[in-house]
Structure formats: structure tokens, C-alpha cells
Amino acid sequence: MSSPEKDFQLQAMGPECASLLAALHEVTFRGGEVWDATSFKSLLSVTGTEATIALVDNCPAGFILSRTVLDETEILTLAVHPDFCRRGIGQSLVQNVLRKGKVFLEVAVCNNPAIALYRKCGFVKAGIRRRYYRDGSDAQVLVSSDV
Ligand SMILES: CC(C)(COP(=O)(O)OP(=O)(O)OC[C@H]1O[C@@H](n2cnc3c(N)ncnc32)[C@H](O)[C@@H]1OP(=O)(O)O)[C@@H](O)C(=O)NCCC(=O)NCCS
């Protein structure tokens, strides 16, 4: 899974990367809902759950976690380290998941950067989940539009 014209590479990872994902999640979601290594290990033990990380010069710069059940894939989380933002990593990670077919996700209604990214990748709004997050905020449900 290399991106020859880009300065990063995508690599599929297994449960052994739980600590790495937790560290990236913490720095990316600081002040929000951070998932620890135990949570990632548990998520990755479920059939159909896949993690892909982005590497810049072998340095972990971001990752996406998705789960496929039958013909639907959910993006469980997406994180790009602040030092590596706005160089196309998030978009590549999402596009890599879009190869699986129909994709959906929840995103906080106030998360404008992520909503802009998903819209650029062709997602459209499918609904709202009220009080979806622990802080009581709502989530938008987005679905990929080209399937
Ligand atoms: C949202 C996030 C994943 C974006 O990652 P990224 O690698 O910087 O995104 P990209 O460089 O691939 O950006 C692709 C497009 O998304 C949009 N976008 C990304 N960051 C944006 C920002 N801060 N403000 C506005 N639009 C933004 C732009 O349209 C951008 O295209 P452009 O650079 O040509 O304008 C990253 O900021 C992040 O990890 N945020 C915190 C965690 C989070 O919110 N995760 C999503 C939870 S559902």
C-alpha cells in the first residue's frame, strides 16, 4: 500500500499496534474522547476491524480504524498527528477505506475540519445522532455517496 507520488506510505497493522494507535489518538484528540491501548486491542480483536497507519520517513503520522460487516464499512476513528496535517494524509487514509464499498461514520457536528475532509471525499449527510458523545454533543452521520 505505497503512495509513490506522496511523501508518506500506508501500511495495514494488527493488534500489536494498539499502543501506537493509542499514543497517536491521545495527541490528536487531546482534550476530547481519547481511546487507550486496551480499547484499541479489543476493537482490533473483532473480525472485520482493520487499522491502517500512514508513515512519513517511517514515523507514524496518522491512522484510520474501520470495521466491515457484510457489505458496509464504518470508519471508527481517524487521526492525523498535528505535525503532519494538511498534506493529504487524512484524505488518503479515507480513500483507502472507500475502496471497500459503502462506508459510513459519525463525526461531531462542530468538527469542521473533519467534515470538510469527508465532504471532499464524497460523503453526504444521512442523519443526526443526538447526544452521541460523552460531552452531550451531537454527531452527524455521513455516508459515502458514490455507491
Ligand atoms: C481531520 C483530520 C483527520 C484531517 O487530516 P489531514 O491529514 O490534515 O487532512 P488532509 O490534508 O488530507 O485534508 C484533506 C481536505 O480536508 C479538508 N481539511 C482538512 N483539515 C482542514 C482544516 N483544518 N480546516 C478546513 N478544512 C480542512 C480540506 O478540504 C483538505 O483539502 P485541502 O488541503 O486541499 O484544502 C485531522 O485534522 C485530525 O486528525 N483531526 C483531529 C481528529 C479528528 O477530528 N478526526 C476525525 C474524527 S471523525
The ligand as an SDF file (V2000), in Angstrom:
LIG
                    3D

 48 50  0  0  0  0  0  0  0  0999 V2000
   -9.4750   15.9360   10.3470 C   0  0  0  0  0  0  0  0  0  0  0  0
   -8.0730   15.3740   10.0860 C   0  0  0  0  0  0  0  0  0  0  0  0
   -8.1180   13.8520   10.0590 C   0  0  0  0  0  0  0  0  0  0  0  0
   -7.5910   15.8950    8.7120 C   0  0  0  0  0  0  0  0  0  0  0  0
   -6.3710   15.2370    8.3790 O   0  0  0  0  0  0  0  0  0  0  0  0
   -5.3530   15.8860    7.3230 P   0  0  0  0  0  0  0  0  0  0  0  0
   -4.3250   14.8660    7.0020 O   0  0  0  0  0  0  0  0  0  0  0  0
   -4.8850   17.2050    7.8100 O   0  0  0  0  0  0  0  0  0  0  0  0
   -6.3190   16.1220    6.0680 O   0  0  0  0  0  0  0  0  0  0  0  0
   -5.8720   16.3370    4.5490 P   0  0  0  0  0  0  0  0  0  0  0  0
   -4.5600   17.0390    4.4800 O   0  0  0  0  0  0  0  0  0  0  0  0
   -5.9610   15.0230    3.8470 O   0  0  0  0  0  0  0  0  0  0  0  0
   -7.0150   17.3230    4.0490 O   0  0  0  0  0  0  0  0  0  0  0  0
   -7.9260   16.9780    3.0180 C   0  0  0  0  0  0  0  0  0  0  0  0
   -9.0000   18.0570    2.9570 C   0  0  0  0  0  0  0  0  0  0  0  0
   -9.7640   18.0810    4.1700 O   0  0  0  0  0  0  0  0  0  0  0  0
  -10.1240   19.4320    4.4830 C   0  0  0  0  0  0  0  0  0  0  0  0
   -9.4540   19.8500    5.7130 N   0  0  0  0  0  0  0  0  0  0  0  0
   -8.5050   19.1730    6.4060 C   0  0  0  0  0  0  0  0  0  0  0  0
   -8.1470   19.8630    7.5160 N   0  0  0  0  0  0  0  0  0  0  0  0
   -8.8740   21.0010    7.4990 C   0  0  0  0  0  0  0  0  0  0  0  0
   -8.9440   22.1250    8.3690 C   0  0  0  0  0  0  0  0  0  0  0  0
   -8.1900   22.2190    9.4900 N   0  0  0  0  0  0  0  0  0  0  0  0
   -9.7990   23.1230    8.0620 N   0  0  0  0  0  0  0  0  0  0  0  0
  -10.5730   23.0460    6.9600 C   0  0  0  0  0  0  0  0  0  0  0  0
  -10.5510   22.0150    6.0830 N   0  0  0  0  0  0  0  0  0  0  0  0
   -9.7100   21.0080    6.3560 C   0  0  0  0  0  0  0  0  0  0  0  0
   -9.6460   20.2580    3.3010 C   0  0  0  0  0  0  0  0  0  0  0  0
  -10.6780   20.2700    2.3300 O   0  0  0  0  0  0  0  0  0  0  0  0
   -8.4700   19.4460    2.8020 C   0  0  0  0  0  0  0  0  0  0  0  0
   -8.1470   19.6790    1.4600 O   0  0  0  0  0  0  0  0  0  0  0  0
   -7.1000   20.8800    1.1010 P   0  0  0  0  0  0  0  0  0  0  0  0
   -5.8960   20.6980    1.9970 O   0  0  0  0  0  0  0  0  0  0  0  0
   -6.8180   20.6370   -0.3490 O   0  0  0  0  0  0  0  0  0  0  0  0
   -7.8300   22.1490    1.3830 O   0  0  0  0  0  0  0  0  0  0  0  0
   -7.0620   15.8590   11.1710 C   0  0  0  0  0  0  0  0  0  0  0  0
   -7.1450   17.2730   11.2720 O   0  0  0  0  0  0  0  0  0  0  0  0
   -7.3030   15.2550   12.5400 C   0  0  0  0  0  0  0  0  0  0  0  0
   -6.7620   14.1960   12.8590 O   0  0  0  0  0  0  0  0  0  0  0  0
   -8.1240   15.9660   13.3490 N   0  0  0  0  0  0  0  0  0  0  0  0
   -8.3880   15.5330   14.7460 C   0  0  0  0  0  0  0  0  0  0  0  0
   -9.0820   14.1970   14.8200 C   0  0  0  0  0  0  0  0  0  0  0  0
  -10.3980   14.1730   14.0690 C   0  0  0  0  0  0  0  0  0  0  0  0
  -11.1550   15.1280   14.0680 O   0  0  0  0  0  0  0  0  0  0  0  0
  -10.6530   13.0170   13.4330 N   0  0  0  0  0  0  0  0  0  0  0  0
  -11.8940   12.7790   12.7090 C   0  0  0  0  0  0  0  0  0  0  0  0
  -12.9160   12.2480   13.6560 C   0  0  0  0  0  0  0  0  0  0  0  0
  -14.3200   11.6210   12.7880 S   0  0  0  0  0  0  0  0  0  0  0  0
  1  2  1  0
  2  3  1  0
  2  4  1  0
  2 36  1  0
  4  5  1  0
  5  6  1  0
  6  7  2  0
  6  8  1  0
  6  9  1  0
  9 10  1  0
 10 11  2  0
 10 12  1  0
 10 13  1  0
 13 14  1  0
 14 15  1  0
 15 16  1  0
 15 30  1  0
 16 17  1  0
 17 18  1  0
 17 28  1  0
 18 19  1  0
 18 27  1  0
 19 20  2  0
 20 21  1  0
 21 22  1  0
 21 27  2  0
 22 23  1  0
 22 24  2  0
 24 25  1  0
 25 26  2  0
 26 27  1  0
 28 29  1  0
 28 30  1  0
 30 31  1  0
 31 32  1  0
 32 33  2  0
 32 34  1  0
 32 35  1  0
 36 37  1  0
 36 38  1  0
 38 39  2  0
 38 40  1  0
 40 41  1  0
 41 42  1  0
 42 43  1  0
 43 44  2  0
 43 45  1  0
 45 46  1  0
 46 47  1  0
 47 48  1  0
M  END
$$$$
